Amino acid sequence: GTSGRSWSSSSGSNLSMSLALPYDSVPIAVLPVLPLLVGLAARACVARVANTNGCGAELIEGLQLKWPNDLLCGKKKVMGALIENEDTHLIIGVGMNIGSVPEVDTTGGSREATSLM
């Protein structure tokens, strides 16, 4: 996570992934807004799956993007993304709480967490 925070999740209940993109495959004009695009894409995916599975408008309407790349459900964080530059690649890391809620120390400014289920 940012500011040296870690993100942990129990196995099989949440989404944790990293995607390595060759640095030269991303147009220079996209780089400044890439974190926002990741957040918007995550929101669109969750909304599409929720709609397909009949989860209803409540979940979809409750999803908000917190600039630039956190997804909130109500006022609680359900997803975070981080982009780092590693030599020749951009590493996009995403953590989404789907079936369980990790404990979060909110004393350092972190948001309380929730899950999609």
DSSP file with accessible surface (Angstrom, degrees, kcal/mol):
  #  RESIDUE AA STRUCTURE BP1 BP2  ACC     N-H-->O    O-->H-N    N-H-->O    O-->H-N    TCO  KAPPA ALPHA  PHI   PSI    X-CA   Y-CA   Z-CA
    1    1 A G    >         0   0   58      0, 0.0     3,-0.6     0, 0.0     2,-0.1   0.000 360.0 360.0 360.0-177.5    0.0    0.0    0.0
    2    2 A T  G >   +     0   0   74      1,-0.2     3,-2.2     2,-0.2    80,-0.0  -0.379 360.0  23.0 -79.4 161.4    0.9    3.7    0.1
    3    3 A S  G 3  S-     0   0  107      1,-0.3    -1,-0.2    -2,-0.1     3,-0.1   0.810 134.8 -61.6  53.6  32.5    3.0    5.2    2.9
    4    4 A G  G <  S+     0   0   80     -3,-0.6    -1,-0.3     1,-0.2     2,-0.2   0.551  97.3 144.1  77.0   5.4    4.5    1.9    3.8
    5    5 A R    <   -     0   0   95     -3,-2.2     2,-0.3     1,-0.0    -1,-0.2  -0.503  40.5-138.8 -75.8 149.3    1.1    0.3    4.7
    6    6 A S        -     0   0  110     -2,-0.2     2,-0.5    -3,-0.1    -4,-0.1  -0.699   3.5-146.1-105.2 159.0    0.6   -3.3    3.8
    7    7 A W        +     0   0   93     -2,-0.3     2,-0.3    -6,-0.1    -2,-0.0  -0.995  23.1 175.6-123.8 125.4   -2.5   -4.9    2.4
    8    8 A S        +     0   0   84     -2,-0.5     2,-0.3    95,-0.2    87,-0.0  -0.933   6.0 180.0-130.9 157.1   -3.3   -8.5    3.5
    9    9 A S        -     0   0   41     -2,-0.3     2,-0.2     5,-0.1     3,-0.1  -0.995  33.3-104.5-153.4 147.8   -6.2  -10.8    2.9
   10   10 A S    >>  -     0   0   69     -2,-0.3     3,-1.4     1,-0.1     4,-0.6  -0.488  54.1 -92.2 -74.0 146.4   -7.2  -14.3    3.8
   11   11 A S  T 34 S+     0   0  130      1,-0.2    -1,-0.1    -2,-0.2     0, 0.0  -0.304 102.8   9.4 -63.4 134.2   -6.8  -16.8    1.0
   12   12 A G  T 34 S+     0   0   82      2,-0.3    -1,-0.2     1,-0.1     3,-0.1   0.440 110.4  79.4  83.9   1.3   -9.7  -17.4   -1.3
   13   13 A S  T <4 S+     0   0   32     -3,-1.4    86,-2.4     1,-0.1    85,-0.3   0.649  91.3  29.8-116.1 -18.2  -12.0  -14.6   -0.1
   14   14 A N  S  < S-     0   0   24     -4,-0.6     2,-0.5    84,-0.2    -2,-0.3  -0.825  78.9-101.2-135.7 173.0  -10.7  -11.5   -1.8
   15   15 A L  E     +A   96   0A  64     81,-2.5    81,-2.8    -2,-0.3     2,-0.4  -0.877  35.3 168.9-102.9 126.8   -8.9  -10.3   -5.0
   16   16 A S  E     +A   95   0A  76     -2,-0.5     2,-0.3    79,-0.2    79,-0.2  -0.983  17.0 152.1-133.2 121.6   -5.2   -9.5   -4.9
   17   17 A M  E     -A   94   0A  88     77,-2.5    77,-2.9    -2,-0.4     2,-0.4  -0.994  29.5-157.8-151.2 155.1   -3.5   -9.1   -8.2
   18   18 A S  E     -A   93   0A  93     -2,-0.3     2,-0.4    75,-0.2    75,-0.2  -0.994   8.9-162.4-131.6 141.0   -0.6   -7.3   -9.9
   19   19 A L  E     -A   92   0A  82     73,-2.4    73,-2.9    -2,-0.4     2,-0.6  -0.991   7.9-151.3-124.3 127.6   -0.3   -6.6  -13.6
   20   20 A A  E     -A   91   0A  57     -2,-0.4    71,-0.2    71,-0.2    -2,-0.0  -0.891  14.5-173.8-101.8 117.9    3.1   -5.8  -15.2
   21   21 A L  E     -A   90   0A  45     69,-2.9    69,-3.0    -2,-0.6     5,-0.1  -0.945  32.5-112.5-109.6 129.3    2.8   -3.5  -18.2
   22   22 A P  E >   -A   89   0A  54      0, 0.0     3,-2.1     0, 0.0     4,-0.4  -0.398  28.3-128.9 -56.4 131.2    5.9   -2.7  -20.3
   23   23 A Y  G >  S+     0   0   89     65,-3.2     3,-1.4     1,-0.3    66,-0.1   0.879 106.5  54.7 -53.7 -40.0    6.5    1.0  -19.7
   24   24 A D  G 3  S+     0   0  148     64,-0.4    -1,-0.3     1,-0.3     4,-0.1   0.539  95.6  68.5 -77.5  -1.9    6.7    1.7  -23.4
   25   25 A S  G <  S+     0   0   68     -3,-2.1    -1,-0.3     2,-0.1    -2,-0.2   0.580  86.8  77.1 -88.8  -8.4    3.3    0.1  -24.1
   26   26 A V  S <  S-     0   0   16     -3,-1.4     5,-0.1    -4,-0.4    -1,-0.0  -0.898  89.3-119.9-105.1 120.9    1.5    2.9  -22.2
   27   27 A P    >>  -     0   0   81      0, 0.0     3,-1.7     0, 0.0     4,-1.0  -0.301  19.6-124.6 -58.1 139.1    1.1    6.2  -24.1
   28   28 A I  G >4 S+     0   0  128      1,-0.3     3,-0.6     2,-0.2    -2,-0.0   0.868 110.3  59.6 -53.1 -38.8    2.9    9.1  -22.3
   29   29 A A  G 34 S+     0   0   89      1,-0.2     4,-0.3     2,-0.1    -1,-0.3   0.761 103.6  52.5 -64.9 -21.7   -0.4   11.1  -22.3
   30   30 A V  G X> S+     0   0   41     -3,-1.7     3,-1.2     1,-0.2     4,-0.9   0.773  87.6  81.9 -85.0 -26.9   -2.1    8.3  -20.2
   31   31 A L  G X< S+     0   0   39     -4,-1.0     3,-0.9    -3,-0.6    -1,-0.2   0.865  88.0  51.6 -51.5 -46.2    0.5    8.1  -17.5
   32   32 A P  G 34 S+     0   0  102      0, 0.0    -1,-0.3     0, 0.0     4,-0.2   0.809 119.6  36.1 -64.8 -25.0   -0.8   11.0  -15.4
   33   33 A V  G <> S+     0   0   63     -3,-1.2     4,-2.5    -4,-0.3    -2,-0.2   0.373  85.4 103.8-108.3   5.4   -4.3    9.6  -15.3
   34   34 A L  H <X S+     0   0   19     -4,-0.9     4,-2.4    -3,-0.9     5,-0.2   0.904  79.1  53.1 -57.9 -43.4   -3.5    5.9  -15.1
   35   35 A P  H  > S+     0   0   35      0, 0.0     4,-2.0     0, 0.0    -1,-0.2   0.928 111.1  47.4 -58.5 -40.7   -4.4    5.6  -11.4
   36   36 A L  H  > S+     0   0   42      1,-0.2     4,-2.8     2,-0.2     5,-0.2   0.918 110.0  52.6 -65.5 -41.7   -7.8    7.2  -12.1
   37   37 A L  H  X S+     0   0   79     -4,-2.5     4,-2.5     1,-0.2    -1,-0.2   0.895 107.6  51.9 -62.3 -37.9   -8.4    4.9  -15.1
   38   38 A V  H  X S+     0   0   21     -4,-2.4     4,-2.4    -5,-0.2    -1,-0.2   0.938 111.5  46.9 -63.7 -45.9   -7.6    1.8  -12.9
   39   39 A G  H  X S+     0   0    0     -4,-2.0     4,-2.3    29,-0.4    -2,-0.2   0.921 113.3  47.9 -62.3 -43.6  -10.1    3.0  -10.3
   40   40 A L  H  X S+     0   0   81     -4,-2.8     4,-2.5     2,-0.2    -1,-0.2   0.900 111.4  50.8 -64.7 -40.0  -12.8    3.7  -12.9
   41   41 A A  H  X S+     0   0   54     -4,-2.5     4,-2.4    -5,-0.2    -2,-0.2   0.914 109.8  50.2 -64.9 -40.8  -12.2    0.3  -14.6
   42   42 A A  H  X S+     0   0   13     -4,-2.4     4,-2.5     2,-0.2     5,-0.2   0.928 111.3  48.5 -63.8 -43.0  -12.6   -1.5  -11.2
   43   43 A R  H  X S+     0   0   72     -4,-2.3     4,-2.6     1,-0.2     5,-0.2   0.928 111.4  50.0 -62.5 -44.1  -15.8    0.4  -10.5
   44   44 A A  H  X S+     0   0   59     -4,-2.5     4,-2.3     1,-0.2    -1,-0.2   0.908 111.2  49.3 -62.4 -40.5  -17.2   -0.5  -14.0
   45   45 A C  H  X S+     0   0   82     -4,-2.4     4,-2.5     2,-0.2     5,-0.2   0.932 112.4  46.6 -65.0 -46.3  -16.3   -4.2  -13.5
   46   46 A V  H  X S+     0   0   14     -4,-2.5     4,-2.9     1,-0.2     5,-0.2   0.934 113.3  49.5 -62.0 -44.3  -17.9   -4.4  -10.1
   47   47 A A  H  X S+     0   0   15     -4,-2.6     4,-2.5    -5,-0.2    -1,-0.2   0.918 111.7  48.9 -61.9 -40.7  -21.0   -2.6  -11.4
   48   48 A R  H  X S+     0   0  191     -4,-2.3     4,-2.6    -5,-0.2    -2,-0.2   0.929 113.7  44.9 -66.4 -44.7  -21.3   -5.0  -14.4
   49   49 A V  H  X S+     0   0   85     -4,-2.5     4,-2.5     2,-0.2     6,-0.2   0.929 114.0  50.2 -65.5 -42.8  -20.9   -8.1  -12.3
   50   50 A A  H  <>S+     0   0    3     -4,-2.9     5,-3.0    -5,-0.2     6,-0.5   0.924 113.0  46.3 -61.7 -42.2  -23.4   -6.8   -9.7
   51   51 A N  H ><5S+     0   0  115     -4,-2.5     3,-1.2    -5,-0.2    -1,-0.2   0.920 112.8  49.4 -66.7 -42.7  -25.9   -6.0  -12.4
   52   52 A T  H 3<5S+     0   0  105     -4,-2.6    -2,-0.2     1,-0.3    -1,-0.2   0.883 112.8  47.4 -64.1 -37.7  -25.4   -9.4  -14.1
   53   53 A N  T 3<5S-     0   0  114     -4,-2.5    -1,-0.3    -5,-0.2    -2,-0.2   0.338 115.1-113.9 -88.9   5.9  -25.8  -11.3  -10.9
   54   54 A G  T < 5 +     0   0   64     -3,-1.2    -3,-0.2    -4,-0.2    -4,-0.1   0.787  66.1 146.3  71.2  27.7  -28.9   -9.4   -9.9
   55   55 A C      < -     0   0   73     -5,-3.0     4,-0.4    -6,-0.2     3,-0.2   0.654  53.9-131.2 -72.3 -15.6  -27.3   -7.7   -6.9
   56   56 A G     >  -     0   0   32     -6,-0.5     4,-1.1     1,-0.2     3,-0.4  -0.005  22.5 -68.7  92.0 168.6  -29.4   -4.6   -7.5
   57   57 A A  H  > S+     0   0   56      1,-0.2     4,-3.3     2,-0.2     5,-0.3   0.731 115.3  74.7 -71.7 -23.8  -29.0   -0.9   -7.8
   58   58 A E  H  > S+     0   0  174      1,-0.2     4,-1.6     2,-0.2    -1,-0.2   0.937 101.0  41.0 -57.3 -49.3  -28.1   -0.4   -4.1
   59   59 A L  H  > S+     0   0   33     -4,-0.4     4,-0.7    -3,-0.4    -1,-0.2   0.947 117.0  48.4 -64.1 -47.1  -24.7   -1.8   -4.5
   60   60 A I  H >< S+     0   0   35     -4,-1.1     3,-1.0     1,-0.2    -2,-0.2   0.928 113.2  46.8 -61.9 -44.6  -24.0   -0.1   -7.8
   61   61 A E  H 3< S+     0   0  147     -4,-3.3    -1,-0.2     1,-0.2    -2,-0.2   0.807 107.8  58.3 -68.7 -27.0  -25.2    3.3   -6.5
   62   62 A G  H 3< S+     0   0   22     -4,-1.6    12,-1.8    -5,-0.3     2,-0.5   0.625  83.2  99.7 -78.1 -12.3  -23.2    2.9   -3.3
   63   63 A L  E <<  +B   73   0A   4     -3,-1.0     2,-0.4    -4,-0.7    10,-0.2  -0.645  50.4 174.2 -80.6 123.3  -19.9    2.5   -5.2
   64   64 A Q  E     -B   72   0A 104      8,-2.7     8,-3.4    -2,-0.5     2,-0.5  -0.980  29.2-129.8-129.3 143.0  -17.9    5.8   -5.3
   65   65 A L  E     -B   71   0A  48     -2,-0.4     2,-0.6     6,-0.2     6,-0.2  -0.802  17.1-155.5 -91.7 123.8  -14.4    6.5   -6.6
   66   66 A K  E  >  -B   70   0A  78      4,-3.1     4,-2.2    -2,-0.5     3,-0.3  -0.923  49.8 -65.2 -99.3 120.8  -12.2    8.3   -4.2
   67   67 A W  T  4 S-     0   0  174     -2,-0.6     2,-0.1     1,-0.3   -31,-0.0  -0.161 109.5  -3.3 -49.2 134.7   -9.6   10.2   -6.1
   68   68 A P  T  4 S-     0   0   40      0, 0.0   -29,-0.4     0, 0.0    -1,-0.3  -0.971 131.5 -19.2 -98.7 -15.2   -7.5    8.8   -7.6
   69   69 A N  T  4 S+     0   0   23     -3,-0.3    12,-0.7   -30,-0.1     2,-0.4   0.133  87.8 106.9-150.1  27.9   -7.8    5.1   -7.2
   70   70 A D  E  <  -BC  66  80A  22     -4,-2.2    -4,-3.1    10,-0.2     2,-0.5  -0.902  51.1-146.6-108.1 144.1   -9.8    3.9   -4.2
   71   71 A L  E     -BC  65  79A   0      8,-2.4     7,-3.1    -2,-0.4     8,-1.6  -0.941  17.2-165.2-110.8 126.2  -13.3    2.4   -4.5
   72   72 A L  E     -BC  64  77A   9     -8,-3.4    -8,-2.7    -2,-0.5     2,-0.5  -0.857  18.0-158.6-111.4 146.8  -15.7    3.1   -1.6
   73   73 A C  E >  S-BC  63  76A  33      3,-2.8     3,-1.5    -2,-0.4     2,-0.4  -0.975  83.9 -34.5-120.2 107.4  -18.9    1.5   -0.7
   74   74 A G  T 3  S-     0   0   37    -12,-1.8   -10,-0.1    -2,-0.5    -2,-0.1  -0.641 125.0 -36.4  71.8-128.1  -20.6    4.1    1.4
   75   75 A K  T 3  S+     0   0  174     -2,-0.4     2,-0.4    -3,-0.1    -1,-0.2   0.264 120.0  97.3-107.9  10.7  -17.7    5.7    3.3
   76   76 A K  E <  S-C   73   0A  82     -3,-1.5    -3,-2.8    35,-0.1     2,-0.3  -0.822  77.3-114.1-107.1 143.4  -15.8    2.5    3.7
   77   77 A K  E     +Cd  72 113A  60     35,-2.6    37,-2.1    -2,-0.4    -5,-0.2  -0.537  36.5 164.9 -78.2 130.0  -12.9    1.3    1.4
   78   78 A V  E     +     0   0A   1     -7,-3.1    19,-3.0     1,-0.3     2,-0.3   0.566  67.3  20.2-115.5 -18.6  -13.6   -1.8   -0.6
   79   79 A M  E     -CE  71  96A   2     -8,-1.6    -8,-2.4    17,-0.2    -1,-0.3  -0.996  56.1-176.0-153.3 143.8  -10.7   -1.6   -3.2
   80   80 A G  E     -CE  70  95A  13     15,-2.2    15,-2.5    -2,-0.3     2,-0.3  -0.979   6.8-163.6-137.2 150.8   -7.4    0.1   -3.5
   81   81 A A  E     - E   0  94A   9    -12,-0.7     2,-0.4    -2,-0.3    13,-0.2  -0.965   1.8-168.7-133.7 151.9   -4.9    0.2   -6.3
   82   82 A L  E     - E   0  93A  46     11,-2.4    11,-3.3    -2,-0.3     2,-0.5  -0.999   5.9-158.6-141.6 136.4   -1.2    1.2   -6.5
   83   83 A I  E     - E   0  92A  39     -2,-0.4     2,-0.3     9,-0.2     9,-0.2  -0.979  14.6-180.0-120.4 127.0    1.0    1.8   -9.5
   84   84 A E  E     - E   0  91A  94      7,-2.3     7,-3.2    -2,-0.5     2,-0.7  -0.943  26.9-127.8-126.2 149.7    4.7    1.6   -9.2
   85   85 A N  E     - E   0  90A  95     -2,-0.3     2,-0.6     5,-0.2     5,-0.2  -0.863  26.2-180.0 -98.0 115.7    7.5    2.1  -11.7
   86   86 A E  E >   - E   0  89A  95      3,-3.1     3,-2.4    -2,-0.7     2,-0.5  -0.861  54.3 -79.8-119.9  92.6    9.9   -0.9  -11.7
   87   87 A D  T 3  S+     0   0  151     -2,-0.6    -1,-0.0     1,-0.3     0, 0.0  -0.296 118.5   2.7  55.6-100.2   12.7   -0.3  -14.3
   88   88 A T  T 3  S+     0   0   95     -2,-0.5   -65,-3.2    -3,-0.1   -64,-0.4   0.376 126.9  61.3 -99.2   3.1   11.1   -1.3  -17.6
   89   89 A H  E <   -AE  22  86A  65     -3,-2.4    -3,-3.1   -67,-0.3     2,-0.5  -0.946  67.3-135.7-132.7 151.9    7.5   -2.0  -16.3
   90   90 A L  E     -AE  21  85A  10    -69,-3.0   -69,-2.9    -2,-0.3     2,-0.6  -0.909  25.1-150.5 -97.5 130.2    4.6   -0.3  -14.6
   91   91 A I  E     -AE  20  84A  47     -7,-3.2    -7,-2.3    -2,-0.5     2,-0.7  -0.923   7.9-164.7-105.9 117.7    3.3   -2.6  -11.9
   92   92 A I  E     -AE  19  83A  13    -73,-2.9   -73,-2.4    -2,-0.6     2,-0.4  -0.912   8.2-169.2-103.2 113.9   -0.5   -2.1  -11.2
   93   93 A G  E     -AE  18  82A  18    -11,-3.3   -11,-2.4    -2,-0.7     2,-0.4  -0.896   3.7-174.3-106.1 134.6   -1.5   -3.7   -7.9
   94   94 A V  E     -AE  17  81A  19    -77,-2.9   -77,-2.5    -2,-0.4     2,-0.4  -0.995   8.9-175.3-130.1 134.6   -5.1   -4.1   -7.0
   95   95 A G  E     +AE  16  80A   7    -15,-2.5   -15,-2.2    -2,-0.4     2,-0.4  -0.995   9.4 179.1-127.5 123.0   -6.6   -5.3   -3.7
   96   96 A M  E     -AE  15  79A  14    -81,-2.8   -81,-2.5    -2,-0.4     2,-0.8  -0.991  25.6-137.2-129.3 128.6  -10.4   -5.7   -3.5
   97   97 A N        +     0   0    5    -19,-3.0    19,-1.6    -2,-0.4   -83,-0.1  -0.736  39.3 153.4 -83.1 109.8  -12.4   -7.0   -0.5
   98   98 A I  S    S+     0   0   62     -2,-0.8    19,-1.4   -85,-0.3   -84,-0.2   0.843  74.0   5.4-103.6 -52.6  -15.0   -9.4   -1.9
   99   99 A G  S    S+     0   0   44    -86,-2.4     2,-0.3    17,-0.1   -85,-0.2   0.548 124.8  35.7-116.1  -9.6  -15.9  -11.9    0.8
  100  100 A S        -     0   0   32    -87,-0.3    -1,-0.1    14,-0.1    16,-0.1  -0.973  66.2-131.0-143.7 160.0  -14.1  -10.8    3.9
  101  101 A V        -     0   0   75     -2,-0.3    14,-0.1    14,-0.1     2,-0.1  -0.947  22.7-141.5-114.6 118.2  -13.1   -7.5    5.6
  102  102 A P        -     0   0   25      0, 0.0     2,-0.3     0, 0.0    11,-0.3  -0.402  27.9-102.2 -74.3 154.0   -9.5   -7.1    6.8
  103  103 A E        -     0   0  197     -2,-0.1     2,-0.4     9,-0.1   -95,-0.2  -0.616  41.7-163.0 -72.2 136.1   -8.7   -5.4   10.1
  104  104 A V        -     0   0   58     -2,-0.3     2,-1.0     9,-0.1     9,-0.1  -0.986  20.0-136.7-127.3 129.9   -7.5   -1.9    9.4
  105  105 A D    > > -     0   0  111     -2,-0.4     3,-0.7     1,-0.2     5,-0.5  -0.754  22.6-176.6 -81.9 105.0   -5.6    0.4   11.8
  106  106 A T  G > 5 +     0   0   75     -2,-1.0     3,-1.4     1,-0.2    -1,-0.2   0.483  62.1  89.5 -86.0   0.1   -7.4    3.7   11.2
  107  107 A T  G 3 5S+     0   0  122      1,-0.3    -1,-0.2     2,-0.1    -2,-0.0   0.796  84.4  55.0 -68.8 -24.5   -5.2    5.7   13.5
  108  108 A G  G < 5S-     0   0   52     -3,-0.7    -1,-0.3     1,-0.0    -2,-0.1   0.270 131.0 -87.7 -91.9  12.2   -2.8    6.5   10.6
  109  109 A G  T < 5S+     0   0   65     -3,-1.4    -2,-0.1     1,-0.3    -3,-0.1   0.413  81.5 142.7  99.7  -2.7   -5.4    8.0    8.4
  110  110 A S      < -     0   0   28     -5,-0.5    -1,-0.3     1,-0.1     2,-0.2  -0.423  51.0-115.1 -70.8 148.8   -6.5    4.7    6.7
  111  111 A R        -     0   0   93      1,-0.1   -35,-0.1    -2,-0.1    -1,-0.1  -0.515  30.5 -99.9 -80.0 151.6  -10.2    4.3    6.0
  112  112 A E        -     0   0  114    -37,-0.2   -35,-2.6    -2,-0.2     2,-0.2  -0.415  46.9-131.2 -63.1 146.1  -12.4    1.7    7.6
  113  113 A A  B     +d   77   0A  13    -11,-0.3     2,-0.3   -37,-0.2   -35,-0.2  -0.630  28.1 173.0-105.0 161.0  -12.9   -1.2    5.2
  114  114 A T        -     0   0   35    -37,-2.1     2,-0.3    -2,-0.2   -17,-0.2  -0.872  22.3-124.7-146.4-179.5  -15.8   -3.2    4.0
  115  115 A S        -     0   0   17     -2,-0.3   -17,-0.2     2,-0.2   -16,-0.1  -0.842  22.0-116.1-129.0 168.2  -16.4   -6.0    1.4
  116  116 A L              0   0   35    -19,-1.6   -18,-0.1    -2,-0.3   -17,-0.1   0.702 360.0 360.0 -75.5 -22.2  -18.7   -6.4   -1.5
  117  117 A M              0   0  170    -19,-1.4    -2,-0.2   -20,-0.1   -18,-0.0  -0.630 360.0 360.0 -92.9 360.0  -20.6   -9.3    0.0
